[in-house]
Amino acid sequence: MTDITSEPGLVVPEQRGTEPLLPAELRGCPATVRGVMVTRAQVAEGRLKIPCANGYDHFEFDSYITRNGRLVPVFAWIDRTRIAE
C-alpha cells in the first residue's frame, strides 16, 4: 500500500499489461494507512479488502473528494476479519 497523502499532485503512470492505478483515500480505518492505490475496477466494485497484520480490513465506497483538480474515491472502513489458520 502507498500512502498518497504525503505526495500532493501524485501522478500515477499507466502500466503495461495491467490496469492503471488511481489514488484513493481510506477513512475510519483503525490502522494508520490513509491512502492506497486502486484500479478502476475496484472503484466500480465499491469494496476493498486490504491485508493488515493477521487479517484484512474491509472498506466500502463512500464518496468522491477533489484533490488537485481530480476526483479521488473515498472508501470507509466497515470491518476487520482475521485469517483462518
Summary of the structure (lengths in Angstrom):
residues: 85
radius of gyration: 13.1
end to end distance: 23.9
largest distance: 44.9
contacts: 201
relative contact order: 0.24
helix: 11%
strand: 52%
